[in-house]
Amino acid sequence: MKPLQELTRPNIWTLAPYSSARNEYAGKAAHVFLDANENPYNTPLNRYPDPLQEELKKELSQLKGVPAECIFLGNGSDEAIDLPYRCFCRPGKDNVVAIEPTYGMYRVCADINDIEYRPVLLDENFQMNAEKLLNACNTHTKIIWLCSPNNPTGNNLDRNEMLKVINQFQGIVVVDEAYCDFSRQKPIRLELEKHPNVIILNTMSKAWGCAAIRLGMAFASKEIIALFNKVKYPYNVNLLTQQKALEMLKDRYDIEKWVNILLLERTRLMEAFRLLPICKEVFPSDANFFLARMTDAQAIYEYLVDKGIIIRNRTHIQLCKDCLRITIGTRGENSELMAALRQYN
């Protein structure tokens, strides 16, 4: 990769970050806090949270196999998606390349930051081609976006093709592994030390069942994480989120149980879909959802909405005409969905 300073926006490289009260005394014992204009009453909610979430990062480090200094925690994955644009891409000048179709927030954040977004279509099996992605780059391409397992297609990207991109691209490669807990493919996260140009995204919203607490993660070199910490808002992860995440990390066996149940239900539901006359094709999935091509996705979607059953209509996305995306629910929810579809005329 190019030197990190060359990839980083000059104003970000030289940025003097906001120094919070909690940053300045870090590492020293204290019990009287008269520094941050806080109300002394209503403990613990009266105090600002740890701006670097150090206790939580220590726990996540053991779980994820990544050093704590290589972990960034944010307000959902959306913050971790936005920060690479803000750190590396000059508005109106630089561009990013991404697979297509994929998670829509990559493009939204590009638009917000005034960055050209260059989509490269996957093939008919929803697989990427490293050469095509690299050919879409020019001297102003700062980031390549990959998502594996991919959303909305559900499948793992070819790992060898991803590694070709990572090893040959001179800029930053972001690999979103939000759904990796449902996949058997070895996460790129576990080889992070080999790839200083890689940022891995993860979340507590999926396998951990914690979408409501809005905790996203990024794993990268300590130099990239340091840039993120310069740019992020001082107290971006609130105390309640940090506490709940620590609590959830104590119940890891529950998470394993949930994942195993969802994988069994995924198999059952996909097999049931294949038997529906209104289903043309069920695509392979390595996530907690799958994509199915139907006879008329829009009509079927509207029919299910009338029944109070909400799935995702992806028919207007490239390569996904007449496709519905179905998230795996409880056995009862999945059975209710199938009962409704079997009555569809």
Phi, psi and chi 1 to 4 in degrees:
 res  aa     phi    psi   chi1   chi2   chi3   chi4
   1 MET       -  161.0   65.2  178.2  -74.0      -
   2 LYS   -67.2  158.4  -66.5  179.2 -179.0  177.4
   3 PRO   -55.5  141.2  -23.9   33.5      -      -
   4 LEU   -58.2  -37.4 -172.0   60.3      -      -
   5 GLN   -61.2  -35.9 -177.1  173.5   -5.1      -
   6 GLU   -69.5  -31.2 -172.7  176.8  -25.0      -
   7 LEU   -80.4  -26.8  -68.6  172.1      -      -
   8 THR   -81.9  143.3  -54.6      -      -      -
   9 ARG   -58.4  132.5  -70.0  169.8   54.7 -175.4
  10 PRO   -55.2  -39.0  -27.0   35.4      -      -
  11 ASN   -69.2  -27.3   64.7  -54.3      -      -
  12 ILE   -77.0  -40.0  -61.0  -60.1      -      -
  13 TRP   -59.9  -37.7 -171.1  -98.8      -      -
  14 THR   -96.2    3.3   59.4      -      -      -
  15 LEU   -61.7  133.3  175.6   69.5      -      -
  16 ALA   -94.5  106.9      -      -      -      -
  17 PRO   -68.6  158.6   25.9  -33.3      -      -
  18 TYR   -61.9  132.8  173.9   76.9      -      -
  19 SER  -102.5  108.5 -179.5      -      -      -
  20 SER   -80.2  161.9   72.4      -      -      -
  21 ALA   -57.5  -37.6      -      -      -      -
  22 ARG   -73.2  -26.9  -65.6  -61.7  179.4 -101.9
  23 ASN   -69.6  -37.8  -74.7  125.1      -      -
  24 GLU   -70.9  -31.4  -68.3  175.0    4.8      -
  25 TYR  -101.3    5.9   87.0   91.9      -      -
  26 ALA   -51.8  137.5      -      -      -      -
  27 GLY    93.5   -6.0      -      -      -      -
  28 LYS  -111.8  146.6  -61.5  179.2  177.0   65.2
  29 ALA   -73.6  137.6      -      -      -      -
  30 ALA  -152.4  149.8      -      -      -      -
  31 HIS  -138.2  -10.3   63.7  -80.4      -      -
  32 VAL  -115.2  118.8  175.6      -      -      -
  33 PHE  -113.9  104.4  -64.1   98.2      -      -
  34 LEU  -125.6   32.7  -54.6  175.5      -      -
  35 ASP  -111.0  -22.8   56.1  -16.9      -      -
  36 ALA  -115.9   16.7      -      -      -      -
  37 ASN    56.6   35.5  -59.1  -24.6      -      -
  38 GLU   -86.7  158.3  -61.0  157.1  -35.7      -
  39 ASN   -76.5  129.7 -171.1  -38.9      -      -
  40 PRO   -73.2   -7.6   27.7  -34.9      -      -
  41 TYR  -103.4  163.9  -54.9  109.3      -      -
  42 ASN    76.1   44.7 -163.2   32.7      -      -
  43 THR   -62.3  139.8  -58.1      -      -      -
  44 PRO   -95.2    1.0   37.2  -36.5      -      -
  45 LEU   -72.6  -10.7  -59.4 -179.0      -      -
  46 ASN   -77.3  -15.9   59.0  -34.6      -      -
  47 ARG   -98.9  143.3  -59.6  -60.3 -178.2 -171.3
  48 TYR   -65.2  146.2  -72.4  108.4      -      -
  49 PRO   -76.7  166.1   29.8  -36.0      -      -
  50 ASP   -58.4  118.2  176.6    0.9      -      -
  51 PRO   -68.2  -20.1   23.6  -32.4      -      -
  52 LEU  -113.6    5.9  -66.2  176.4      -      -
  53 GLN    49.6   47.3  -48.1   93.2   32.1      -
  54 GLU   -64.5  -41.7  -68.9 -178.2   -4.8      -
  55 GLU   -63.2  -43.6 -177.4 -178.7    0.7      -
  56 LEU   -65.9  -39.4 -179.3   51.9      -      -
  57 LYS   -64.8  -35.2  -75.2  178.4 -179.3  176.7
  58 LYS   -61.9  -42.4  -73.9  179.1 -176.9  177.2
  59 GLU   -67.3  -44.0  -68.5  -64.8  -40.1      -
  60 LEU   -66.0  -33.1  -74.8  168.9      -      -
  61 SER   -59.3  -42.8  174.9      -      -      -
  62 GLN   -66.7  -39.1  -63.7  178.0   23.9      -
  63 LEU   -72.7  -42.3  175.4   68.2      -      -
  64 LYS   -92.9  -11.0  -61.1  -67.5 -175.3  177.7
  65 GLY    70.8   33.5      -      -      -      -
  66 VAL  -129.6  133.9  176.0      -      -      -
  67 PRO   -56.8  145.2  -23.3   33.3      -      -
  68 ALA   -57.7  -35.9      -      -      -      -
  69 GLU   -72.0   -6.9   63.7  -92.0   24.2      -
  70 CYS  -104.5   16.6  -64.9      -      -      -
  71 ILE  -117.1  131.1  -59.6  175.0      -      -
  72 PHE  -114.0  135.9  168.4   83.2      -      -
  73 LEU  -115.8  136.6  -60.7 -179.6      -      -
  74 GLY  -138.9  175.9      -      -      -      -
  75 ASN   -76.3   84.3 -175.1   -5.5      -      -
  76 GLY    71.8  170.2      -      -      -      -
  77 SER   -66.1  -20.7  -68.6      -      -      -
  78 ASP   -58.3  -39.5  -65.0  -19.8      -      -
  79 GLU   -65.5  -41.0 -177.2  177.5    7.8      -
  80 ALA   -69.6  -23.6      -      -      -      -
  81 ILE   -77.0  -38.6  -69.9  168.6      -      -
  82 ASP   -72.6  -35.8 -174.9   53.0      -      -
  83 LEU   -61.8  -39.6  -81.6  171.7      -      -
  84 PRO   -58.9  -36.2  -27.1   36.1      -      -
  85 TYR   -62.8  -46.2  -73.6  104.2      -      -
  86 ARG   -70.1  -29.9  -63.2  169.4   65.4 -167.7
  87 CYS   -83.9  -37.7  -71.1      -      -      -
  88 PHE  -113.6  -22.2  -56.7  115.4      -      -
  89 CYS  -106.8  124.7  -61.3      -      -      -
  90 ARG   -82.5  121.7  -63.9  166.5  -61.2  172.4
  91 PRO   -55.6  134.8  -26.1   35.3      -      -
  92 GLY    76.6   -2.2      -      -      -      -
  93 LYS  -122.8  -46.7  -66.6 -176.3  178.6 -179.7
  94 ASP   -92.6  168.9  -68.6  -33.7      -      -
  95 ASN  -139.8  166.3   66.3   71.0      -      -
  96 VAL  -129.1  155.8  -58.4      -      -      -
  97 VAL  -117.5  141.5  168.6      -      -      -
  98 ALA  -145.9  153.0      -      -      -      -
  99 ILE   -67.4  158.6   58.3  171.9      -      -
 100 GLU  -145.3  126.9  179.4   74.9   13.8      -
 101 PRO   -80.4  158.2   30.6  -36.2      -      -
 102 THR  -162.0 -171.7 -165.7      -      -      -
 103 TYR   -62.0  130.1 -177.9   43.5      -      -
 104 GLY   -69.4  -18.8      -      -      -      -
 105 MET   -69.4  -22.2  -83.0  -56.7  -64.0      -
 106 TYR   -62.7  -43.3  -47.9  145.3      -      -
 107 ARG   -71.6  -41.5 -177.9 -170.8  -71.5  -90.0
 108 VAL   -58.8  -45.6  169.5      -      -      -
 109 CYS   -66.2  -33.8  -74.6      -      -      -
 110 ALA   -62.4  -44.8      -      -      -      -
 111 ASP   -63.9  -42.0  -68.4  -16.5      -      -
 112 ILE   -61.6  -38.8  -69.7  170.4      -      -
 113 ASN   -90.7    5.8  -72.6  -78.3      -      -
 114 ASP    59.0   48.4 -168.4   22.6      -      -
 115 ILE  -116.7  131.9  -55.0  -59.8      -      -
 116 GLU   -63.7  133.3 -179.9 -170.1   -3.5      -
 117 TYR  -113.1  120.5 -174.4   87.5      -      -
 118 ARG  -112.5   98.7  -61.6 -177.8  170.0 -169.6
 119 PRO   -81.2  142.2   28.3  -31.5      -      -
 120 VAL  -122.6  118.3  176.7      -      -      -
 121 LEU   -63.8  137.8  -86.6 -178.2      -      -
 122 LEU   -71.1  168.3  -59.9  173.6      -      -
 123 ASP   -83.7 -172.6   65.5   20.2      -      -
 124 GLU   -67.0  -16.8   65.0  -83.2    5.9      -
 125 ASN   -99.0   14.4  -64.0  -45.8      -      -
 126 PHE    59.9   36.2  -61.0  134.8      -      -
 127 GLN  -109.9  151.6  -79.7  -61.8  -23.2      -
 128 MET   -92.8  159.7   58.5  169.6  -81.0      -
 129 ASN  -124.0  116.4  178.8  -79.1      -      -
 130 ALA   -58.0  -41.5      -      -      -      -
 131 GLU   -61.8  -41.8 -174.9  176.9   -3.4      -
 132 LYS   -63.8  -41.7  -72.9 -176.5  178.1  179.8
 133 LEU   -63.4  -45.2  -79.9  167.5      -      -
 134 LEU   -67.2  -33.7  -66.8  167.7      -      -
 135 ASN   -68.7  -22.4  -73.4  -18.7      -      -
 136 ALA   -79.7   -7.8      -      -      -      -
 137 CYS   -88.5  154.9  -59.1      -      -      -
 138 ASN  -137.4 -167.2   64.0   12.2      -      -
 139 THR   -67.2  -15.5   55.9      -      -      -
 140 HIS  -100.2    5.6  -69.0  -71.5      -      -
 141 THR   -81.7  118.0  -54.3      -      -      -
 142 LYS  -101.2  -28.7  -70.0  -66.9 -172.9   69.0
 143 ILE  -138.5  141.9  -59.5  170.0      -      -
 144 ILE  -115.8  130.6  -66.5  178.3      -      -
 145 TRP  -103.4  124.7  -69.2   92.0      -      -
 146 LEU  -125.4  149.5  -54.8  175.7      -      -
 147 CYS  -137.5  117.9 -176.8      -      -      -
 148 SER  -148.0  118.8 -177.7      -      -      -
 149 PRO   -58.3  143.9  -24.0   34.4      -      -
 150 ASN   -84.7  150.7 -169.9   26.3      -      -
 151 ASN  -118.9  121.4  178.0   11.6      -      -
 152 PRO  -100.8    5.5   37.7  -37.2      -      -
 153 THR   -78.2  -26.9   60.2      -      -      -
 154 GLY    88.7  -12.6      -      -      -      -
 155 ASN   -94.7  155.0   61.0  -59.4      -      -
 156 ASN   -68.9  141.1  -76.5  -39.7      -      -
 157 LEU   -76.9  153.7  -61.9 -179.9      -      -
 158 ASP   -60.8  119.7 -174.6  -67.8      -      -
 159 ARG   -64.1  -38.0 -157.9  171.4 -169.3  -83.4
 160 ASN   -64.2  -38.7  -69.5  -31.2      -      -
 161 GLU   -67.0  -39.3  -68.9  -63.9  -63.1      -
 162 MET   -61.3  -43.5  -73.0 -164.4  -70.4      -
 163 LEU   -66.3  -32.8  -70.7  173.5      -      -
 164 LYS   -60.4  -45.1  -74.3 -180.0 -173.4  176.6
 165 VAL   -62.9  -47.7  170.1      -      -      -
 166 ILE   -59.3  -42.6  -69.2  167.8      -      -
 167 ASN   -78.7  -24.2  -68.9  -32.3      -      -
 168 GLN  -101.8  -24.7  -64.8  179.7   39.4      -
 169 PHE   -77.9  138.6 -176.9   52.8      -      -
 170 GLN   -88.3   -6.2  -68.5  -62.2  -61.3      -
 171 GLY  -105.7 -149.4      -      -      -      -
 172 ILE   -95.8  134.2  -58.6  -64.6      -      -
 173 VAL  -113.1  121.4  179.8      -      -      -
 174 VAL  -102.0  124.1 -177.6      -      -      -
 175 VAL  -114.3  113.4 -177.1      -      -      -
 176 ASP   -87.2  110.8 -168.5  -20.4      -      -
 177 GLU  -109.5   39.2  -65.1 -175.7  -18.9      -
 178 ALA   -57.0  -31.9      -      -      -      -
 179 TYR  -107.5   15.5  -59.6   96.1      -      -
 180 CYS   -65.9  -21.9   67.0      -      -      -
 181 ASP   -66.2  -18.0  -65.2  -68.7      -      -
 182 PHE   -98.1    3.6  -57.8   98.3      -      -
 183 SER  -115.4  153.3  168.4      -      -      -
 184 ARG   -93.8   -5.4  -66.6 -178.9  178.9  176.9
 185 GLN   -72.7  138.7 -172.4  175.2   80.1      -
 186 LYS   -64.3  125.0 -178.6 -178.5  179.2 -178.4
 187 PRO   -65.9  144.1  -17.6   30.5      -      -
 188 ILE   -61.5  -27.7  -59.0  -69.4      -      -
 189 ARG   -50.4  -36.1  179.9 -169.3   79.0 -118.2
 190 LEU   -75.7   -5.4  -61.8  179.9      -      -
 191 GLU  -119.7   25.5  -61.5  178.7   -4.4      -
 192 LEU   -58.3  -38.1 -167.7   62.9      -      -
 193 GLU   -63.9  -20.3   72.9  -76.5   -6.5      -
 194 LYS   -82.0  -14.9  -61.1  179.2 -177.2  177.7
 195 HIS  -130.1   85.5  -52.0  -63.8      -      -
 196 PRO   -66.9  -12.2   23.3  -33.4      -      -
 197 ASN   -96.6    8.1   63.8  -32.7      -      -
 198 VAL  -104.0  139.1  169.3      -      -      -
 199 ILE  -119.4  125.0  -61.2  169.8      -      -
 200 ILE  -104.3  132.0  -57.5  -65.9      -      -
 201 LEU  -103.5  144.2  -57.0 -176.0      -      -
 202 ASN  -149.3  173.5 -153.6 -160.2      -      -
 203 THR  -156.7  160.4  178.2      -      -      -
 204 MET   -99.5    9.7  -71.2 -164.5   75.8      -
 205 SER   -80.6  -23.9  -64.6      -      -      -
 206 LYS   -99.1  -90.3  -50.2  -55.1  177.6 -175.7
 207 ALA   -60.2  -31.4      -      -      -      -
 208 TRP   -84.5   -5.5  -71.1   81.2      -      -
 209 GLY    62.2   33.5      -      -      -      -
 210 CYS  -123.6   42.2  -74.4      -      -      -
 211 ALA   -59.2  -32.1      -      -      -      -
 212 ALA   -70.0  -24.7      -      -      -      -
 213 ILE   -85.8  -10.0   72.8  171.2      -      -
 214 ARG    55.1   67.3  -51.3  -52.6  -56.0  130.2
 215 LEU  -123.5  110.3 -175.1   67.5      -      -
 216 GLY  -107.4  159.4      -      -      -      -
 217 MET  -132.3  148.6  -49.8  167.6 -150.3      -
 218 ALA  -132.1  135.3      -      -      -      -
 219 PHE  -115.8  129.1  -50.6  111.2      -      -
 220 ALA  -162.5  179.4      -      -      -      -
 221 SER   -58.3  154.4   69.5      -      -      -
 222 LYS   -63.1  -25.2   62.4 -178.8 -179.4 -179.4
 223 GLU   -69.7  -41.9  -68.5   79.2   12.8      -
 224 ILE   -68.5  -42.3  -70.4  176.5      -      -
 225 ILE   -60.7  -37.6  -62.7  -58.2      -      -
 226 ALA   -61.8  -38.2      -      -      -      -
 227 LEU   -64.2  -44.7  -75.0  173.9      -      -
 228 PHE   -57.7  -43.5  -80.2   16.1      -      -
 229 ASN   -68.1  -26.4  -73.0  -26.3      -      -
 230 LYS   -68.2  -37.9  -74.8  174.9   68.8  172.4
 231 VAL   -91.5  -30.7  175.0      -      -      -
 232 LYS   -62.4  160.1   77.8  174.4 -175.2   69.2
 233 TYR   -69.2  148.4  -67.0  117.5      -      -
 234 PRO   -54.2  -47.5  -26.9   35.2      -      -
 235 TYR  -117.0   63.8  -56.4  108.0      -      -
 236 ASN   -75.9  -20.1   60.6  -36.1      -      -
 237 VAL  -118.2  114.3 -180.0      -      -      -
 238 ASN   -73.4  165.9   70.4   67.5      -      -
 239 LEU   -60.5  -42.7  174.8   65.4      -      -
 240 LEU   -63.9  -38.3  -60.5  179.3      -      -
 241 THR   -64.9  -45.3  -69.9      -      -      -
 242 GLN   -61.6  -43.1  -66.6 -174.5   44.7      -
 243 GLN   -64.9  -44.6  -71.8  178.4  -24.1      -
 244 LYS   -65.9  -38.5 -171.8   61.4 -178.5  179.3
 245 ALA   -63.8  -42.8      -      -      -      -
 246 LEU   -62.0  -39.2  -75.2  165.7      -      -
 247 GLU   -63.6  -43.1  179.3 -176.0  -38.1      -
 248 MET   -66.7  -33.8  -71.3  -60.9  -59.8      -
 249 LEU   -66.1  -16.4  -71.1  172.9      -      -
 250 LYS   -81.2  -14.3  -64.0  175.9 -177.1  176.6
 251 ASP  -111.7   47.8  -63.2  -37.8      -      -
 252 ARG   -65.1  -30.6  -62.2  177.9 -168.7  177.9
 253 TYR   -67.8  -32.6  -66.1  111.3      -      -
 254 ASP   -61.6  -39.8  -75.1  -15.0      -      -
 255 ILE   -64.4  -44.5  -48.4  -52.1      -      -
 256 GLU   -58.9  -40.3  -67.0  176.3   11.0      -
 257 LYS   -64.3  -45.6 -179.9  178.5   68.1  175.6
 258 TRP   -59.1  -45.7  -66.2  -14.0      -      -
 259 VAL   -62.1  -44.4  168.4      -      -      -
 260 ASN   -62.6  -40.8  -71.3  -28.2      -      -
 261 ILE   -63.5  -44.3  -68.3  171.2      -      -
 262 LEU   -64.8  -36.2  -70.3  170.9      -      -
 263 LEU   -66.4  -39.4  -68.1  178.0      -      -
 264 LEU   -65.2  -42.0  -70.8  171.7      -      -
 265 GLU   -67.8  -33.6  -80.8  -62.3  -64.6      -
 266 ARG   -60.4  -45.6 -176.2 -178.6   72.7 -171.8
 267 THR   -62.1  -45.7  -62.0      -      -      -
 268 ARG   -62.2  -44.5 -176.4  177.7   79.4   91.3
 269 LEU   -70.7  -39.5 -162.4   55.8      -      -
 270 MET   -65.0  -39.4  -69.8  173.3   69.6      -
 271 GLU   -65.2  -38.6  -70.7  174.7   -8.6      -
 272 ALA   -66.0  -39.0      -      -      -      -
 273 PHE   -62.4  -39.5 -104.2   73.8      -      -
 274 ARG   -61.2  -24.4  -69.5 -171.8 -178.5   97.7
 275 LEU   -87.4   -7.8  -62.1  175.8      -      -
 276 LEU   -75.0  131.1  -70.3  171.5      -      -
 277 PRO   -60.6  -25.9  -21.6   32.2      -      -
 278 ILE   -87.0    0.8   56.9  173.6      -      -
 279 CYS  -105.2  123.9  179.7      -      -      -
 280 LYS   -88.4  -36.7  -67.3 -178.2  176.7 -179.9
 281 GLU  -160.5  140.8 -175.9  175.4    6.1      -
 282 VAL  -114.3  122.9  177.3      -      -      -
 283 PHE   -87.1  149.0  -64.1   97.7      -      -
 284 PRO   -58.4  147.2  -21.5   32.3      -      -
 285 SER  -134.9  140.3  175.0      -      -      -
 286 ASP  -121.5   21.9  -59.5  -73.3      -      -
 287 ALA  -126.4 -170.5      -      -      -      -
 288 ASN   -95.1   29.8   67.2  -31.0      -      -
 289 PHE  -155.0  169.1   62.1   87.3      -      -
 290 PHE  -146.3  162.0   64.7   92.1      -      -
 291 LEU  -109.3  135.5 -162.3   67.8      -      -
 292 ALA  -133.2  133.9      -      -      -      -
 293 ARG   -91.0  125.6 -163.6  177.8  -54.4  -81.4
 294 MET  -111.3  173.9  -46.2  -61.2  -75.8      -
 295 THR   -70.0  -37.3   53.1      -      -      -
 296 ASP  -153.2   90.4 -172.0  -22.2      -      -
 297 ALA   -60.5  -40.2      -      -      -      -
 298 GLN   -64.9  -46.1 -174.9   64.0   38.3      -
 299 ALA   -65.3  -41.8      -      -      -      -
 300 ILE   -66.8  -40.6  -64.3  167.8      -      -
 301 TYR   -59.3  -48.2  171.7   79.4      -      -
 302 GLU   -64.1  -37.4  -68.1  172.7   -2.7      -
 303 TYR   -61.0  -44.8  163.3   79.8      -      -
 304 LEU   -68.3  -37.2  -70.7  172.7      -      -
 305 VAL   -59.6  -42.2  168.3      -      -      -
 306 ASP   -61.1  -25.6  -73.1  -18.8      -      -
 307 LYS   -91.4    2.1  -61.1 -124.7  174.9 -128.5
 308 GLY    79.8   18.8      -      -      -      -
 309 ILE  -113.1  118.6  -59.5  170.7      -      -
 310 ILE  -109.7  120.5  -49.9  -58.6      -      -
 311 ILE  -120.6 -167.7   56.4  173.5      -      -
 312 ARG  -116.9  126.1 -158.9   75.4 -168.4  -90.3
 313 ASN   -91.0  114.7 -176.4    6.1      -      -
 314 ARG  -108.9   18.2  -57.6  -77.0   76.1 -172.1
 315 THR   -63.4  -24.2 -168.8      -      -      -
 316 HIS   -90.6    2.3  -59.4  -61.2      -      -
 317 ILE   -91.3  144.6  -67.9  177.5      -      -
 318 GLN   -56.8  138.0  -71.2 -163.2   75.6      -
 319 LEU    71.4    0.0  -58.1 -178.3      -      -
 320 CYS  -118.0   27.9  -64.1      -      -      -
 321 LYS   -58.2  132.9 -179.1  174.0  173.8   53.0
 322 ASP    60.2   29.4  -85.7  -36.3      -      -
 323 CYS  -104.4  139.3  -75.1      -      -      -
 324 LEU  -112.6  142.6  -61.3  175.1      -      -
 325 ARG  -107.8  124.6 -167.6 -168.5   71.4 -168.8
 326 ILE  -115.6  118.5  -63.1   91.2      -      -
 327 THR   -80.1  139.5  -57.2      -      -      -
 328 ILE   -75.8  122.5  -51.7  -57.2      -      -
 329 GLY  -104.8 -158.7      -      -      -      -
 330 THR   -69.8  166.2   65.2      -      -      -
 331 ARG   -58.9  -40.4 -172.9  173.8 -176.4   86.5
 332 GLY   -65.0  -42.8      -      -      -      -
 333 GLU   -64.5  -41.9  -70.0  169.8  -26.8      -
 334 ASN   -65.1  -38.7  -60.3  -26.6      -      -
 335 SER   -67.2  -37.0  -64.7      -      -      -
 336 GLU   -65.1  -40.5 -175.3  174.2  -11.9      -
 337 LEU   -59.7  -47.9  167.6   64.9      -      -
 338 MET   -66.2  -37.0  -68.3  -50.3  -55.7      -
 339 ALA   -61.4  -41.6      -      -      -      -
 340 ALA   -66.8  -43.1      -      -      -      -
 341 LEU   -67.3  -32.0  -71.1  174.3      -      -
 342 ARG   -70.9  -18.0  -70.6  177.6 -178.6  125.5
 343 GLN   -94.4   -3.6  -63.9  172.1    9.1      -
 344 TYR   -72.0  134.6  177.3   82.2      -      -
 345 ASN  -113.0      -  -66.7  -43.3      -      -
